Amino acid sequence: MPEMPMEARSGTRVPCDLRVLVMVHPAIFGPGVLLNVSISGALLQTPLVLNPLTEIELEVEGPGMARSSISTSSLPSELRML
């Protein structure tokens, strides 16, 4: 896989297409897709409106893997990075 160019604050981005469940506690849920990831963040596409610094949880479950989740917070929507 070709390596993506290094970004000053984000590290190397690795393209992906990973379906996730986006959870904003206590009771907001919606679909999402991780479009790329790096050691310091990820680019998430979701129809949910996420205010800056909203605490969210991403959950993924796929064929041959156990359900996994990670907690994070969103950055301003124009950056669309987590």
C-alpha positions, 0 to 999 in steps of 0.5 A, a space after each residue: 500500500 503506498 504511503 500517504 504524505 506526512 501531515 505536520 500535525 497528524 502523522 501519516 494518513 492510512 485510507 480505510 472504509 470502516 463502518 462504525 456506530 457513532 454514539 453521543 451519550 446519553 442517547 444519540 446514535 447514528 452511522 458513520 464511516 472512517 475514511 482514513 486514520 493516523 496515529 493522532 486522529 481519524 476522518 469520520 463521515 457521519 450525518 450526525 451534527 457534532 459540536 466541537 469537543 463533543 465526547 463521542 464513542 465509535 463502535 465497530 464490529 465486523 466479520 471475524 472480529 469482536 465488537 470494539 469501541 474507542 472514546 474520543 472528542 470531535 474537532 470543529 466540523 470544517 476539519 471533520 477530524 476526530 
